[in-house]
Amino acid sequence: MRKIVAGLFISLDGIIEGPNEWMGPWFSPELGQAVGALMGAQDAMLLGRVTYSEFAAHWPRQSGEMADTMNGTPKYVVSGTLKSADWQNSTLIPAATAFAAIAELKRQPGRNIGMTGSGTLTASLLREGLLDELHLFVLPLVVGSGKRLFGPPGENTPGGQLPLKLLGSATFPTGVVHLTYAKA
């Protein structure tokens, strides 16, 4: 069975929104290698509507190895509002049937299904037991405001507490901590 593996940049105060705006000083070769290893182990991407829209507006106009990877990889986008997913190699998954469709994707042969961004979808899949690994790259920074991975109860974390188990950790020279979790 395939694994769904999410990787997110997160501040000390839990902010995941707009990491490209605040992560610059903490990006290092070690962090790049860790992210590259996650990407190298996947053969598909699972995205929420917002991340999909941002990526679809950016990557088709880029060139190079990373653009080729992003454009050529099969992408599955979960949305309750999109009518189509027109970016190359994209398939729309209606939000109403997403959990069943994602469970079916996991049963298909292949490598990992990777996620980046898509915080609401990541939190939902973790609660449903469909997310196998959550890689948090914790930056030594308090951002102050923005979207959090786990918002107030009832926002994107219905059901209260969510116990996790630590699968691994690493600290990079810039102070970034790479934590890997699974649902307990």
VEXTORTOR-666578 format. One record per residue (C-alpha): residue number from 0; x, y, z. Coordinates in steps of 0.1 Angstrom, whole numbers, padded with zeros to 4 digits, m for minus. Each point is the difference from the previous one (the first is absolute). Layout:
N
+-----+-------+-------+-------+
! pos !     x !     y !     z !
+-----+-------+-------+-------+
! NUM !     X !     Y !     Z !
...
+-----+-------+-------+-------+
This chain:
184
+-----+-------+-------+-------+
! pos !     x !     y !     z !
+-----+-------+-------+-------+
!   0 !  0000 !  0000 !  0000 !
!   1 !  0012 !  0035 ! m0009 !
!   2 !  0007 !  0025 !  0027 !
!   3 ! m0012 !  0036 !  0001 !
!   4 !  0029 !  0022 !  0012 !
!   5 ! m0005 !  0037 !  0008 !
!   6 !  0029 !  0025 !  0004 !
!   7 ! m0007 !  0035 !  0014 !
!   8 !  0021 !  0030 !  0011 !
!   9 ! m0013 !  0013 !  0033 !
!  10 !  0009 !  0027 !  0023 !
!  11 !  0004 ! m0004 !  0038 !
!  12 ! m0035 !  0015 !  0005 !
!  13 ! m0015 ! m0025 ! m0025 !
!  14 ! m0003 !  0022 ! m0031 !
!  15 !  0001 ! m0018 ! m0033 !
!  16 ! m0012 !  0028 ! m0022 !
!  17 !  0024 !  0017 ! m0024 !
!  18 !  0033 ! m0017 !  0010 !
!  19 !  0017 !  0013 ! m0031 !
!  20 ! m0003 !  0035 !  0016 !
!  21 !  0017 ! m0009 !  0032 !
!  22 !  0022 ! m0031 ! m0003 !
!  23 !  0029 !  0014 ! m0021 !
!  24 !  0027 !  0004 !  0028 !
!  25 ! m0006 ! m0035 !  0012 !
!  26 !  0001 ! m0019 ! m0033 !
!  27 !  0031 ! m0021 ! m0001 !
!  28 !  0015 ! m0028 ! m0021 !
!  29 ! m0011 ! m0025 !  0026 !
!  30 ! m0036 !  0013 ! m0001 !
!  31 !  0001 ! m0002 ! m0038 !
!  32 !  0013 ! m0036 !  0002 !
!  33 ! m0028 ! m0010 !  0024 !
!  34 ! m0027 !  0016 ! m0023 !
!  35 !  0016 ! m0016 ! m0030 !
!  36 !  0000 ! m0034 !  0016 !
!  37 ! m0038 !  0003 !  0007 !
!  38 ! m0006 !  0010 ! m0036 !
!  39 !  0023 ! m0027 ! m0013 !
!  40 ! m0021 ! m0027 !  0018 !
!  41 ! m0033 !  0011 ! m0016 !
!  42 ! m0015 ! m0006 ! m0034 !
!  43 ! m0032 !  0020 !  0005 !
!  44 ! m0012 !  0031 !  0018 !
!  45 ! m0031 !  0006 !  0020 !
!  46 ! m0010 !  0037 !  0003 !
!  47 ! m0028 !  0021 !  0015 !
!  48 ! m0017 !  0027 ! m0021 !
!  49 !  0021 !  0030 !  0011 !
!  50 !  0034 ! m0017 ! m0004 !
!  51 ! m0011 ! m0015 ! m0033 !
!  52 ! m0011 !  0034 ! m0013 !
!  53 !  0033 !  0017 !  0011 !
!  54 !  0021 ! m0028 ! m0016 !
!  55 ! m0021 ! m0002 ! m0032 !
!  56 !  0005 !  0038 ! m0004 !
!  57 !  0038 ! m0003 !  0005 !
!  58 !  0015 ! m0032 ! m0012 !
!  59 ! m0013 ! m0003 ! m0036 !
!  60 !  0019 !  0033 ! m0008 !
!  61 !  0033 ! m0013 !  0015 !
!  62 !  0028 ! m0021 ! m0015 !
!  63 !  0027 ! m0022 !  0013 !
!  64 !  0001 ! m0033 !  0019 !
!  65 ! m0023 !  0011 !  0029 !
!  66 ! m0026 !  0014 ! m0024 !
!  67 !  0002 ! m0032 ! m0021 !
!  68 ! m0006 ! m0020 !  0032 !
!  69 ! m0029 !  0021 !  0012 !
!  70 ! m0017 !  0002 ! m0034 !
!  71 !  0006 ! m0037 ! m0008 !
!  72 ! m0010 ! m0016 !  0033 !
!  73 ! m0036 ! m0013 !  0002 !
!  74 ! m0019 !  0024 !  0023 !
!  75 ! m0033 ! m0006 !  0018 !
!  76 ! m0018 !  0031 !  0012 !
!  77 ! m0027 ! m0001 !  0027 !
!  78 ! m0026 !  0028 ! m0004 !
!  79 ! m0036 !  0007 !  0007 !
!  80 !  0000 !  0030 ! m0023 !
!  81 !  0022 ! m0006 ! m0030 !
!  82 ! m0018 ! m0012 ! m0031 !
!  83 !  0031 ! m0013 ! m0017 !
!  84 !  0038 ! m0005 !  0005 !
!  85 !  0016 !  0010 ! m0032 !
!  86 !  0037 !  0000 !  0010 !
!  87 !  0019 ! m0028 ! m0018 !
!  88 ! m0005 ! m0034 !  0016 !
!  89 ! m0027 !  0012 !  0025 !
!  90 ! m0030 ! m0019 !  0012 !
!  91 ! m0028 !  0017 !  0019 !
!  92 ! m0013 ! m0018 !  0031 !
!  93 ! m0034 !  0014 !  0013 !
!  94 !  0002 !  0009 !  0037 !
!  95 ! m0032 ! m0019 !  0007 !
!  96 !  0016 ! m0033 ! m0010 !
!  97 !  0036 !  0008 !  0008 !
!  98 !  0007 ! m0024 !  0028 !
!  99 ! m0012 ! m0030 ! m0019 !
! 100 !  0019 !  0011 ! m0032 !
! 101 !  0032 !  0006 !  0020 !
! 102 ! m0003 ! m0034 !  0017 !
! 103 ! m0003 ! m0015 ! m0035 !
! 104 !  0031 !  0019 ! m0012 !
! 105 !  0019 ! m0015 !  0029 !
! 106 ! m0009 ! m0035 ! m0011 !
! 107 !  0013 !  0005 ! m0035 !
! 108 !  0036 ! m0011 ! m0008 !
! 109 !  0027 !  0027 !  0001 !
! 110 !  0022 !  0020 !  0022 !
! 111 ! m0009 !  0026 !  0026 !
! 112 ! m0027 !  0026 ! m0006 !
! 113 !  0016 !  0033 !  0011 !
! 114 ! m0017 !  0030 !  0014 !
! 115 !  0013 !  0035 !  0005 !
! 116 ! m0019 !  0030 !  0013 !
! 117 ! m0037 ! m0009 !  0000 !
! 118 ! m0003 !  0003 !  0038 !
! 119 ! m0037 ! m0005 !  0003 !
! 120 !  0002 ! m0032 ! m0021 !
! 121 !  0030 ! m0012 !  0020 !
! 122 ! m0017 !  0005 !  0033 !
! 123 ! m0032 ! m0018 ! m0013 !
! 124 !  0020 ! m0029 ! m0013 !
! 125 !  0019 ! m0004 !  0032 !
! 126 ! m0032 ! m0001 !  0020 !
! 127 ! m0015 ! m0025 ! m0024 !
! 128 !  0030 ! m0023 !  0003 !
! 129 !  0009 !  0004 ! m0037 !
! 130 !  0032 !  0020 !  0005 !
! 131 !  0029 ! m0023 !  0007 !
! 132 !  0027 !  0025 !  0008 !
! 133 !  0001 !  0036 !  0009 !
! 134 !  0034 !  0017 ! m0005 !
! 135 !  0001 !  0034 !  0017 !
! 136 !  0030 !  0022 ! m0007 !
! 137 ! m0002 !  0023 !  0031 !
! 138 !  0018 !  0033 ! m0006 !
! 139 !  0013 !  0019 !  0030 !
! 140 ! m0023 !  0030 ! m0006 !
! 141 ! m0032 !  0013 !  0014 !
! 142 ! m0020 !  0014 ! m0029 !
! 143 ! m0029 !  0014 !  0021 !
! 144 ! m0029 ! m0004 ! m0023 !
! 145 ! m0012 ! m0021 ! m0029 !
! 146 ! m0016 ! m0034 ! m0006 !
! 147 !  0009 ! m0027 !  0025 !
! 148 !  0003 ! m0036 ! m0007 !
! 149 ! m0024 ! m0008 !  0028 !
! 150 ! m0024 !  0029 !  0007 !
! 151 ! m0023 !  0005 !  0029 !
! 152 ! m0023 ! m0030 !  0007 !
! 153 ! m0028 ! m0002 ! m0025 !
! 154 !  0019 !  0020 ! m0027 !
! 155 !  0021 ! m0027 ! m0018 !
! 156 !  0005 ! m0024 !  0029 !
! 157 ! m0034 ! m0014 !  0009 !
! 158 !  0000 ! m0025 !  0028 !
! 159 !  0025 !  0016 !  0024 !
! 160 !  0033 ! m0017 !  0008 !
! 161 !  0020 ! m0020 ! m0025 !
! 162 !  0027 ! m0021 !  0015 !
! 163 !  0031 ! m0005 ! m0022 !
! 164 !  0031 ! m0021 !  0003 !
! 165 !  0034 !  0012 ! m0009 !
! 166 !  0017 ! m0021 ! m0027 !
! 167 !  0032 !  0020 ! m0003 !
! 168 !  0017 !  0034 !  0005 !
! 169 !  0030 !  0019 ! m0013 !
! 170 !  0015 !  0034 !  0007 !
! 171 !  0016 !  0020 ! m0027 !
! 172 !  0029 !  0025 !  0006 !
! 173 ! m0024 !  0030 ! m0007 !
! 174 ! m0022 ! m0011 !  0030 !
! 175 ! m0027 ! m0016 ! m0021 !
! 176 ! m0014 ! m0031 !  0015 !
! 177 ! m0014 ! m0028 ! m0022 !
! 178 ! m0026 ! m0020 !  0019 !
! 179 ! m0018 ! m0030 ! m0015 !
! 180 ! m0033 ! m0011 !  0015 !
! 181 ! m0027 ! m0026 ! m0006 !
! 182 ! m0034 ! m0003 !  0017 !
! 183 !  0004 ! m0018 !  0033 !
+-----+-------+-------+-------+
